[in-house]
């Protein structure tokens, strides 16, 4: 079995089903439910995305507000190249 994967989840990543905050090396930050994380990509479902400075809010401001009141789904699925991912955190840990 691959490290970080759970049996019974069709070999999905252990964070499968958990709402994550995925920050990128660019201005975008994503919040969505983890479908899978592999060496090459992060796949999120029911995703909201924010660009730094959008609506006068920084990435940190956006995440803080999302942790308090939730998010709006803007995309049903997003696949991010792993090389663009700066960090991955559970929204519930904030």
Gaussian input, Z-matrix of N, CA and C with variables (Angstrom, degrees):
# hf/3-21g

backbone

0 1
 N
 C     1     B1
 C     2     B2     1     A1
 N     3     B3     2     A2     1     D1
 C     4     B4     3     A3     2     D2
 C     5     B5     4     A4     3     D3
 N     6     B6     5     A5     4     D4
 C     7     B7     6     A6     5     D5
 C     8     B8     7     A7     6     D6
 N     9     B9     8     A8     7     D7
 C    10    B10     9     A9     8     D8
 C    11    B11    10    A10     9     D9
 N    12    B12    11    A11    10    D10
 C    13    B13    12    A12    11    D11
 C    14    B14    13    A13    12    D12
 N    15    B15    14    A14    13    D13
 C    16    B16    15    A15    14    D14
 C    17    B17    16    A16    15    D15
 N    18    B18    17    A17    16    D16
 C    19    B19    18    A18    17    D17
 C    20    B20    19    A19    18    D18
 N    21    B21    20    A20    19    D19
 C    22    B22    21    A21    20    D20
 C    23    B23    22    A22    21    D21
 N    24    B24    23    A23    22    D22
 C    25    B25    24    A24    23    D23
 C    26    B26    25    A25    24    D24
 N    27    B27    26    A26    25    D25
 C    28    B28    27    A27    26    D26
 C    29    B29    28    A28    27    D27
 N    30    B30    29    A29    28    D28
 C    31    B31    30    A30    29    D29
 C    32    B32    31    A31    30    D30
 N    33    B33    32    A32    31    D31
 C    34    B34    33    A33    32    D32
 C    35    B35    34    A34    33    D33
 N    36    B36    35    A35    34    D34
 C    37    B37    36    A36    35    D35
 C    38    B38    37    A37    36    D36
 N    39    B39    38    A38    37    D37
 C    40    B40    39    A39    38    D38
 C    41    B41    40    A40    39    D39
 N    42    B42    41    A41    40    D40
 C    43    B43    42    A42    41    D41
 C    44    B44    43    A43    42    D42
 N    45    B45    44    A44    43    D43
 C    46    B46    45    A45    44    D44
 C    47    B47    46    A46    45    D45
 N    48    B48    47    A47    46    D46
 C    49    B49    48    A48    47    D47
 C    50    B50    49    A49    48    D48
 N    51    B51    50    A50    49    D49
 C    52    B52    51    A51    50    D50
 C    53    B53    52    A52    51    D51
 N    54    B54    53    A53    52    D52
 C    55    B55    54    A54    53    D53
 C    56    B56    55    A55    54    D54
 N    57    B57    56    A56    55    D55
 C    58    B58    57    A57    56    D56
 C    59    B59    58    A58    57    D57
 N    60    B60    59    A59    58    D58
 C    61    B61    60    A60    59    D59
 C    62    B62    61    A61    60    D60
 N    63    B63    62    A62    61    D61
 C    64    B64    63    A63    62    D62
 C    65    B65    64    A64    63    D63
 N    66    B66    65    A65    64    D64
 C    67    B67    66    A66    65    D65
 C    68    B68    67    A67    66    D66
 N    69    B69    68    A68    67    D67
 C    70    B70    69    A69    68    D68
 C    71    B71    70    A70    69    D69
 N    72    B72    71    A71    70    D70
 C    73    B73    72    A72    71    D71
 C    74    B74    73    A73    72    D72
 N    75    B75    74    A74    73    D73
 C    76    B76    75    A75    74    D74
 C    77    B77    76    A76    75    D75
 N    78    B78    77    A77    76    D76
 C    79    B79    78    A78    77    D77
 C    80    B80    79    A79    78    D78
 N    81    B81    80    A80    79    D79
 C    82    B82    81    A81    80    D80
 C    83    B83    82    A82    81    D81
 N    84    B84    83    A83    82    D82
 C    85    B85    84    A84    83    D83
 C    86    B86    85    A85    84    D84
 N    87    B87    86    A86    85    D85
 C    88    B88    87    A87    86    D86
 C    89    B89    88    A88    87    D87
 N    90    B90    89    A89    88    D88
 C    91    B91    90    A90    89    D89
 C    92    B92    91    A91    90    D90
 N    93    B93    92    A92    91    D91
 C    94    B94    93    A93    92    D92
 C    95    B95    94    A94    93    D93
 N    96    B96    95    A95    94    D94
 C    97    B97    96    A96    95    D95
 C    98    B98    97    A97    96    D96
 N    99    B99    98    A98    97    D97
 C   100   B100    99    A99    98    D98
 C   101   B101   100   A100    99    D99
 N   102   B102   101   A101   100   D100
 C   103   B103   102   A102   101   D101
 C   104   B104   103   A103   102   D102
 N   105   B105   104   A104   103   D103
 C   106   B106   105   A105   104   D104
 C   107   B107   106   A106   105   D105
 N   108   B108   107   A107   106   D106
 C   109   B109   108   A108   107   D107
 C   110   B110   109   A109   108   D108
 N   111   B111   110   A110   109   D109
 C   112   B112   111   A111   110   D110
 C   113   B113   112   A112   111   D111
 N   114   B114   113   A113   112   D112
 C   115   B115   114   A114   113   D113
 C   116   B116   115   A115   114   D114
 N   117   B117   116   A116   115   D115
 C   118   B118   117   A117   116   D116
 C   119   B119   118   A118   117   D117
 N   120   B120   119   A119   118   D118
 C   121   B121   120   A120   119   D119
 C   122   B122   121   A121   120   D120
 N   123   B123   122   A122   121   D121
 C   124   B124   123   A123   122   D122
 C   125   B125   124   A124   123   D123
 N   126   B126   125   A125   124   D124
 C   127   B127   126   A126   125   D125
 C   128   B128   127   A127   126   D126
 N   129   B129   128   A128   127   D127
 C   130   B130   129   A129   128   D128
 C   131   B131   130   A130   129   D129
 N   132   B132   131   A131   130   D130
 C   133   B133   132   A132   131   D131
 C   134   B134   133   A133   132   D132
 N   135   B135   134   A134   133   D133
 C   136   B136   135   A135   134   D134
 C   137   B137   136   A136   135   D135
 N   138   B138   137   A137   136   D136
 C   139   B139   138   A138   137   D137
 C   140   B140   139   A139   138   D138
 N   141   B141   140   A140   139   D139
 C   142   B142   141   A141   140   D140
 C   143   B143   142   A142   141   D141
 N   144   B144   143   A143   142   D142
 C   145   B145   144   A144   143   D143
 C   146   B146   145   A145   144   D144
 N   147   B147   146   A146   145   D145
 C   148   B148   147   A147   146   D146
 C   149   B149   148   A148   147   D147
 N   150   B150   149   A149   148   D148
 C   151   B151   150   A150   149   D149
 C   152   B152   151   A151   150   D150
 N   153   B153   152   A152   151   D151
 C   154   B154   153   A153   152   D152
 C   155   B155   154   A154   153   D153
 N   156   B156   155   A155   154   D154
 C   157   B157   156   A156   155   D155
 C   158   B158   157   A157   156   D156
 N   159   B159   158   A158   157   D157
 C   160   B160   159   A159   158   D158
 C   161   B161   160   A160   159   D159
 N   162   B162   161   A161   160   D160
 C   163   B163   162   A162   161   D161
 C   164   B164   163   A163   162   D162
 N   165   B165   164   A164   163   D163
 C   166   B166   165   A165   164   D164
 C   167   B167   166   A166   165   D165
 N   168   B168   167   A167   166   D166
 C   169   B169   168   A168   167   D167
 C   170   B170   169   A169   168   D168
 N   171   B171   170   A170   169   D169
 C   172   B172   171   A171   170   D170
 C   173   B173   172   A172   171   D171
 N   174   B174   173   A173   172   D172
 C   175   B175   174   A174   173   D173
 C   176   B176   175   A175   174   D174
 N   177   B177   176   A176   175   D175
 C   178   B178   177   A177   176   D176
 C   179   B179   178   A178   177   D177
 N   180   B180   179   A179   178   D178
 C   181   B181   180   A180   179   D179
 C   182   B182   181   A181   180   D180
 N   183   B183   182   A182   181   D181
 C   184   B184   183   A183   182   D182
 C   185   B185   184   A184   183   D183
 N   186   B186   185   A185   184   D184
 C   187   B187   186   A186   185   D185
 C   188   B188   187   A187   186   D186
 N   189   B189   188   A188   187   D187
 C   190   B190   189   A189   188   D188
 C   191   B191   190   A190   189   D189
 N   192   B192   191   A191   190   D190
 C   193   B193   192   A192   191   D191
 C   194   B194   193   A193   192   D192
 N   195   B195   194   A194   193   D193
 C   196   B196   195   A195   194   D194
 C   197   B197   196   A196   195   D195
 N   198   B198   197   A197   196   D196
 C   199   B199   198   A198   197   D197
 C   200   B200   199   A199   198   D198
 N   201   B201   200   A200   199   D199
 C   202   B202   201   A201   200   D200
 C   203   B203   202   A202   201   D201
 N   204   B204   203   A203   202   D202
 C   205   B205   204   A204   203   D203
 C   206   B206   205   A205   204   D204
 N   207   B207   206   A206   205   D205
 C   208   B208   207   A207   206   D206
 C   209   B209   208   A208   207   D207
 N   210   B210   209   A209   208   D208
 C   211   B211   210   A210   209   D209
 C   212   B212   211   A211   210   D210
 N   213   B213   212   A212   211   D211
 C   214   B214   213   A213   212   D212
 C   215   B215   214   A214   213   D213
 N   216   B216   215   A215   214   D214
 C   217   B217   216   A216   215   D215
 C   218   B218   217   A217   216   D216
 N   219   B219   218   A218   217   D217
 C   220   B220   219   A219   218   D218
 C   221   B221   220   A220   219   D219
 N   222   B222   221   A221   220   D220
 C   223   B223   222   A222   221   D221
 C   224   B224   223   A223   222   D222
 N   225   B225   224   A224   223   D223
 C   226   B226   225   A225   224   D224
 C   227   B227   226   A226   225   D225
 N   228   B228   227   A227   226   D226
 C   229   B229   228   A228   227   D227
 C   230   B230   229   A229   228   D228
 N   231   B231   230   A230   229   D229
 C   232   B232   231   A231   230   D230
 C   233   B233   232   A232   231   D231
 N   234   B234   233   A233   232   D232
 C   235   B235   234   A234   233   D233
 C   236   B236   235   A235   234   D234
 N   237   B237   236   A236   235   D235
 C   238   B238   237   A237   236   D236
 C   239   B239   238   A238   237   D237
 N   240   B240   239   A239   238   D238
 C   241   B241   240   A240   239   D239
 C   242   B242   241   A241   240   D240
 N   243   B243   242   A242   241   D241
 C   244   B244   243   A243   242   D242
 C   245   B245   244   A244   243   D243
 N   246   B246   245   A245   244   D244
 C   247   B247   246   A246   245   D245
 C   248   B248   247   A247   246   D246
 N   249   B249   248   A248   247   D247
 C   250   B250   249   A249   248   D248
 C   251   B251   250   A250   249   D249
 N   252   B252   251   A251   250   D250
 C   253   B253   252   A252   251   D251
 C   254   B254   253   A253   252   D252
 N   255   B255   254   A254   253   D253
 C   256   B256   255   A255   254   D254
 C   257   B257   256   A256   255   D255
 N   258   B258   257   A257   256   D256
 C   259   B259   258   A258   257   D257
 C   260   B260   259   A259   258   D258
 N   261   B261   260   A260   259   D259
 C   262   B262   261   A261   260   D260
 C   263   B263   262   A262   261   D261
 N   264   B264   263   A263   262   D262
 C   265   B265   264   A264   263   D263
 C   266   B266   265   A265   264   D264
 N   267   B267   266   A266   265   D265
 C   268   B268   267   A267   266   D266
 C   269   B269   268   A268   267   D267
 N   270   B270   269   A269   268   D268
 C   271   B271   270   A270   269   D269
 C   272   B272   271   A271   270   D270
 N   273   B273   272   A272   271   D271
 C   274   B274   273   A273   272   D272
 C   275   B275   274   A274   273   D273
 N   276   B276   275   A275   274   D274
 C   277   B277   276   A276   275   D275
 C   278   B278   277   A277   276   D276
 N   279   B279   278   A278   277   D277
 C   280   B280   279   A279   278   D278
 C   281   B281   280   A280   279   D279

   B1=1.4552
   B2=1.5198
   B3=1.3193
   B4=1.4626
   B5=1.5185
   B6=1.3197
   B7=1.4694
   B8=1.5180
   B9=1.3349
   B10=1.4496
   B11=1.5154
   B12=1.3309
   B13=1.4636
   B14=1.5221
   B15=1.3163
   B16=1.4561
   B17=1.5237
   B18=1.3396
   B19=1.4567
   B20=1.5201
   B21=1.3152
   B22=1.4547
   B23=1.5155
   B24=1.3024
   B25=1.4599
   B26=1.5192
   B27=1.3219
   B28=1.4579
   B29=1.5200
   B30=1.3337
   B31=1.4687
   B32=1.5174
   B33=1.3156
   B34=1.4612
   B35=1.5276
   B36=1.2996
   B37=1.4606
   B38=1.5209
   B39=1.3192
   B40=1.4772
   B41=1.5274
   B42=1.3272
   B43=1.4628
   B44=1.5342
   B45=1.3159
   B46=1.4729
   B47=1.5303
   B48=1.3529
   B49=1.4527
   B50=1.5168
   B51=1.3178
   B52=1.4630
   B53=1.5358
   B54=1.3224
   B55=1.4668
   B56=1.5258
   B57=1.3327
   B58=1.4554
   B59=1.5218
   B60=1.3214
   B61=1.4568
   B62=1.5213
   B63=1.3221
   B64=1.4623
   B65=1.5237
   B66=1.3322
   B67=1.4563
   B68=1.5240
   B69=1.3248
   B70=1.4619
   B71=1.5184
   B72=1.3213
   B73=1.4603
   B74=1.5230
   B75=1.3153
   B76=1.4648
   B77=1.5197
   B78=1.3226
   B79=1.4615
   B80=1.5342
   B81=1.3361
   B82=1.4606
   B83=1.5233
   B84=1.3405
   B85=1.4621
   B86=1.5241
   B87=1.3140
   B88=1.4544
   B89=1.5245
   B90=1.3296
   B91=1.4548
   B92=1.5146
   B93=1.3286
   B94=1.4554
   B95=1.5072
   B96=1.3115
   B97=1.4595
   B98=1.5221
   B99=1.3081
   B100=1.4657
   B101=1.5228
   B102=1.3259
   B103=1.4593
   B104=1.5226
   B105=1.3336
   B106=1.4607
   B107=1.5285
   B108=1.3111
   B109=1.4630
   B110=1.5176
   B111=1.3259
   B112=1.4610
   B113=1.5255
   B114=1.3175
   B115=1.4594
   B116=1.5237
   B117=1.3480
   B118=1.4646
   B119=1.5224
   B120=1.3563
   B121=1.4580
   B122=1.5290
   B123=1.3404
   B124=1.4615
   B125=1.5212
   B126=1.3336
   B127=1.4630
   B128=1.5238
   B129=1.3368
   B130=1.4591
   B131=1.5252
   B132=1.3339
   B133=1.4636
   B134=1.5238
   B135=1.3446
   B136=1.4734
   B137=1.5244
   B138=1.3064
   B139=1.4610
   B140=1.5323
   B141=1.3355
   B142=1.4550
   B143=1.5240
   B144=1.3208
   B145=1.4663
   B146=1.5276
   B147=1.3123
   B148=1.4633
   B149=1.5178
   B150=1.3313
   B151=1.4655
   B152=1.5215
   B153=1.2990
   B154=1.4608
   B155=1.5295
   B156=1.3275
   B157=1.4523
   B158=1.5246
   B159=1.3330
   B160=1.4580
   B161=1.5304
   B162=1.3194
   B163=1.4656
   B164=1.5340
   B165=1.3314
   B166=1.4544
   B167=1.5219
   B168=1.3480
   B169=1.4703
   B170=1.5233
   B171=1.3108
   B172=1.4651
   B173=1.5281
   B174=1.3010
   B175=1.4669
   B176=1.5254
   B177=1.3360
   B178=1.4671
   B179=1.5261
   B180=1.3373
   B181=1.4695
   B182=1.5252
   B183=1.3218
   B184=1.4655
   B185=1.5299
   B186=1.3168
   B187=1.4638
   B188=1.5273
   B189=1.3239
   B190=1.4640
   B191=1.5345
   B192=1.3103
   B193=1.4770
   B194=1.5245
   B195=1.3092
   B196=1.4654
   B197=1.5259
   B198=1.3248
   B199=1.4706
   B200=1.5256
   B201=1.3345
   B202=1.4609
   B203=1.5261
   B204=1.3379
   B205=1.4718
   B206=1.5164
   B207=1.3133
   B208=1.4575
   B209=1.5204
   B210=1.3217
   B211=1.4622
   B212=1.5204
   B213=1.3246
   B214=1.4590
   B215=1.5140
   B216=1.3169
   B217=1.4613
   B218=1.5246
   B219=1.3247
   B220=1.4629
   B221=1.5256
   B222=1.3386
   B223=1.4720
   B224=1.5255
   B225=1.3186
   B226=1.4637
   B227=1.5262
   B228=1.3529
   B229=1.4592
   B230=1.5233
   B231=1.3230
   B232=1.4665
   B233=1.5156
   B234=1.3266
   B235=1.4582
   B236=1.5214
   B237=1.3314
   B238=1.4599
   B239=1.5210
   B240=1.3258
   B241=1.4643
   B242=1.5260
   B243=1.3007
   B244=1.4687
   B245=1.5276
   B246=1.3226
   B247=1.4716
   B248=1.5305
   B249=1.3424
   B250=1.4740
   B251=1.5176
   B252=1.3287
   B253=1.4657
   B254=1.5279
   B255=1.3422
   B256=1.4647
   B257=1.5199
   B258=1.3663
   B259=1.4590
   B260=1.5208
   B261=1.3412
   B262=1.4570
   B263=1.5246
   B264=1.3351
   B265=1.4718
   B266=1.5188
   B267=1.3180
   B268=1.4537
   B269=1.5244
   B270=1.3370
   B271=1.4607
   B272=1.5286
   B273=1.3106
   B274=1.4650
   B275=1.5166
   B276=1.3275
   B277=1.4664
   B278=1.5169
   B279=1.3301
   B280=1.4729
   B281=1.4977
   A1=109.08
   A2=117.53
   A3=122.04
   A4=110.38
   A5=117.37
   A6=121.45
   A7=109.28
   A8=116.89
   A9=121.23
   A10=113.88
   A11=117.68
   A12=120.86
   A13=109.83
   A14=115.62
   A15=121.61
   A16=111.10
   A17=118.62
   A18=119.46
   A19=109.56
   A20=116.97
   A21=120.21
   A22=113.43
   A23=117.90
   A24=121.86
   A25=108.98
   A26=116.21
   A27=122.19
   A28=110.27
   A29=114.46
   A30=121.32
   A31=112.76
   A32=117.45
   A33=121.87
   A34=109.93
   A35=115.94
   A36=122.70
   A37=110.06
   A38=117.60
   A39=122.21
   A40=112.90
   A41=119.22
   A42=122.29
   A43=112.33
   A44=116.81
   A45=121.57
   A46=110.32
   A47=116.53
   A48=121.42
   A49=114.89
   A50=118.24
   A51=123.39
   A52=109.28
   A53=117.06
   A54=120.59
   A55=108.92
   A56=114.61
   A57=121.70
   A58=111.91
   A59=115.12
   A60=124.07
   A61=105.50
   A62=116.12
   A63=120.66
   A64=108.14
   A65=115.33
   A66=121.12
   A67=108.12
   A68=115.76
   A69=120.24
   A70=110.23
   A71=115.12
   A72=120.65
   A73=111.27
   A74=117.32
   A75=122.89
   A76=110.21
   A77=117.66
   A78=121.18
   A79=114.35
   A80=118.63
   A81=120.82
   A82=112.89
   A83=113.45
   A84=121.65
   A85=106.38
   A86=117.05
   A87=122.86
   A88=110.20
   A89=116.25
   A90=122.18
   A91=106.88
   A92=115.78
   A93=120.11
   A94=111.07
   A95=114.95
   A96=121.94
   A97=108.69
   A98=116.37
   A99=121.69
   A100=110.62
   A101=115.60
   A102=120.70
   A103=108.63
   A104=115.99
   A105=119.54
   A106=109.66
   A107=115.17
   A108=123.18
   A109=106.42
   A110=115.37
   A111=120.70
   A112=108.29
   A113=116.02
   A114=120.03
   A115=111.83
   A116=117.15
   A117=120.21
   A118=115.29
   A119=118.37
   A120=118.92
   A121=112.70
   A122=113.68
   A123=122.75
   A124=105.67
   A125=116.71
   A126=121.58
   A127=108.39
   A128=115.34
   A129=122.22
   A130=109.63
   A131=115.69
   A132=122.76
   A133=108.77
   A134=116.02
   A135=121.85
   A136=110.16
   A137=115.80
   A138=123.71
   A139=112.95
   A140=115.04
   A141=122.89
   A142=106.40
   A143=116.29
   A144=121.04
   A145=108.35
   A146=115.08
   A147=121.76
   A148=108.00
   A149=115.59
   A150=121.25
   A151=108.19
   A152=116.67
   A153=121.89
   A154=110.03
   A155=116.72
   A156=122.39
   A157=114.65
   A158=117.67
   A159=121.54
   A160=109.62
   A161=117.09
   A162=122.89
   A163=111.80
   A164=116.64
   A165=120.79
   A166=114.54
   A167=117.31
   A168=120.42
   A169=111.61
   A170=114.30
   A171=120.22
   A172=108.91
   A173=116.01
   A174=119.90
   A175=110.19
   A176=116.30
   A177=120.72
   A178=111.19
   A179=116.91
   A180=120.63
   A181=110.82
   A182=115.91
   A183=121.57
   A184=110.80
   A185=117.44
   A186=121.46
   A187=110.69
   A188=116.90
   A189=120.46
   A190=110.26
   A191=116.15
   A192=120.14
   A193=110.88
   A194=117.52
   A195=121.23
   A196=111.25
   A197=117.03
   A198=120.91
   A199=111.11
   A200=117.06
   A201=121.58
   A202=112.59
   A203=117.61
   A204=120.60
   A205=115.00
   A206=118.08
   A207=120.50
   A208=112.24
   A209=115.42
   A210=121.99
   A211=110.29
   A212=115.54
   A213=123.15
   A214=107.19
   A215=116.31
   A216=120.19
   A217=109.01
   A218=115.96
   A219=122.00
   A220=111.95
   A221=115.33
   A222=120.76
   A223=108.40
   A224=117.16
   A225=119.75
   A226=111.21
   A227=116.96
   A228=121.02
   A229=109.65
   A230=115.29
   A231=122.08
   A232=107.45
   A233=115.90
   A234=122.18
   A235=107.88
   A236=115.76
   A237=121.41
   A238=110.50
   A239=117.78
   A240=118.92
   A241=109.59
   A242=116.37
   A243=121.75
   A244=112.02
   A245=116.79
   A246=120.56
   A247=112.06
   A248=118.36
   A249=122.45
   A250=112.49
   A251=118.22
   A252=122.28
   A253=110.20
   A254=114.94
   A255=120.74
   A256=111.37
   A257=116.62
   A258=119.44
   A259=109.68
   A260=114.41
   A261=122.92
   A262=107.04
   A263=115.86
   A264=120.73
   A265=108.92
   A266=116.40
   A267=121.21
   A268=107.77
   A269=117.79
   A270=120.26
   A271=110.09
   A272=117.43
   A273=121.47
   A274=114.56
   A275=117.97
   A276=121.65
   A277=112.25
   A278=117.30
   A279=120.09
   A280=111.35
   D1=139.21
   D2=178.75
   D3=-72.61
   D4=143.27
   D5=176.61
   D6=-61.52
   D7=138.60
   D8=178.30
   D9=86.53
   D10=2.22
   D11=-178.74
   D12=-114.74
   D13=147.40
   D14=-178.74
   D15=-109.56
   D16=136.07
   D17=173.52
   D18=-68.02
   D19=150.79
   D20=178.77
   D21=86.88
   D22=-6.85
   D23=175.84
   D24=-112.78
   D25=36.44
   D26=-177.07
   D27=47.70
   D28=39.85
   D29=178.73
   D30=62.18
   D31=33.95
   D32=175.46
   D33=-79.34
   D34=162.56
   D35=178.99
   D36=-61.96
   D37=152.42
   D38=-178.56
   D39=-61.41
   D40=-19.06
   D41=177.73
   D42=-89.27
   D43=3.72
   D44=178.99
   D45=-50.55
   D46=126.84
   D47=178.04
   D48=90.76
   D49=-9.37
   D50=-178.83
   D51=-91.33
   D52=139.93
   D53=176.61
   D54=-76.97
   D55=124.95
   D56=-174.45
   D57=-119.12
   D58=154.42
   D59=169.28
   D60=-107.19
   D61=117.48
   D62=-179.39
   D63=-115.55
   D64=109.25
   D65=178.29
   D66=-90.50
   D67=146.69
   D68=-179.67
   D69=-111.73
   D70=173.65
   D71=176.42
   D72=-78.89
   D73=-1.08
   D74=178.49
   D75=-112.94
   D76=-157.81
   D77=-176.80
   D78=-79.85
   D79=-9.71
   D80=-175.67
   D81=-89.65
   D82=145.40
   D83=171.32
   D84=-134.72
   D85=138.62
   D86=-174.27
   D87=-119.22
   D88=144.24
   D89=171.01
   D90=-127.99
   D91=125.29
   D92=-179.37
   D93=-167.34
   D94=172.43
   D95=-179.74
   D96=-84.48
   D97=127.00
   D98=-177.26
   D99=-65.49
   D100=124.45
   D101=170.13
   D102=-94.38
   D103=-47.08
   D104=178.10
   D105=-165.66
   D106=155.66
   D107=172.80
   D108=-131.83
   D109=124.88
   D110=177.94
   D111=-124.19
   D112=-178.81
   D113=177.11
   D114=-64.28
   D115=-23.38
   D116=-174.74
   D117=-107.51
   D118=-19.38
   D119=-176.30
   D120=-155.35
   D121=160.98
   D122=170.95
   D123=-118.81
   D124=123.63
   D125=-178.46
   D126=-111.80
   D127=121.74
   D128=-179.98
   D129=-116.73
   D130=148.97
   D131=176.00
   D132=-116.76
   D133=153.95
   D134=178.30
   D135=51.10
   D136=64.80
   D137=-165.08
   D138=-103.46
   D139=138.23
   D140=167.38
   D141=-110.83
   D142=145.95
   D143=179.74
   D144=-131.78
   D145=144.17
   D146=178.62
   D147=-133.88
   D148=139.03
   D149=173.44
   D150=-101.76
   D151=134.07
   D152=-179.02
   D153=-50.38
   D154=127.79
   D155=179.55
   D156=90.47
   D157=-14.00
   D158=179.10
   D159=-61.57
   D160=136.30
   D161=-177.95
   D162=55.66
   D163=26.84
   D164=177.79
   D165=73.14
   D166=14.26
   D167=-177.98
   D168=-115.56
   D169=138.01
   D170=173.43
   D171=-75.70
   D172=171.57
   D173=175.03
   D174=-58.00
   D175=-44.46
   D176=-178.18
   D177=-63.31
   D178=-41.66
   D179=177.88
   D180=-61.75
   D181=-44.15
   D182=179.86
   D183=-60.24
   D184=-47.03
   D185=-178.56
   D186=-65.02
   D187=-41.92
   D188=178.73
   D189=-59.81
   D190=-44.95
   D191=179.43
   D192=-66.93
   D193=-41.29
   D194=179.02
   D195=-61.62
   D196=-37.66
   D197=178.20
   D198=-65.09
   D199=-29.23
   D200=-178.91
   D201=-84.82
   D202=-45.10
   D203=-171.11
   D204=-119.16
   D205=-4.36
   D206=-179.68
   D207=93.20
   D208=-171.77
   D209=-176.18
   D210=-130.65
   D211=170.34
   D212=173.03
   D213=-109.42
   D214=132.28
   D215=178.82
   D216=-72.94
   D217=120.57
   D218=177.19
   D219=-106.68
   D220=-23.03
   D221=-179.00
   D222=-140.64
   D223=137.52
   D224=178.59
   D225=-72.34
   D226=-30.94
   D227=178.39
   D228=-152.68
   D229=141.56
   D230=174.33
   D231=-134.67
   D232=134.04
   D233=174.13
   D234=-114.93
   D235=117.53
   D236=-178.25
   D237=-106.64
   D238=131.27
   D239=173.92
   D240=-61.61
   D241=133.65
   D242=-176.94
   D243=-58.78
   D244=-31.11
   D245=-179.15
   D246=-65.31
   D247=-20.18
   D248=178.90
   D249=-90.09
   D250=-10.25
   D251=-174.26
   D252=-83.85
   D253=121.03
   D254=178.26
   D255=-88.86
   D256=-36.83
   D257=179.01
   D258=-160.02
   D259=156.72
   D260=176.69
   D261=-132.74
   D262=125.23
   D263=178.46
   D264=-135.20
   D265=154.79
   D266=172.41
   D267=-77.57
   D268=132.89
   D269=177.11
   D270=-62.30
   D271=-35.96
   D272=-179.10
   D273=-67.01
   D274=-14.77
   D275=179.01
   D276=-84.66
   D277=-6.01
   D278=-175.64
   D279=-90.23

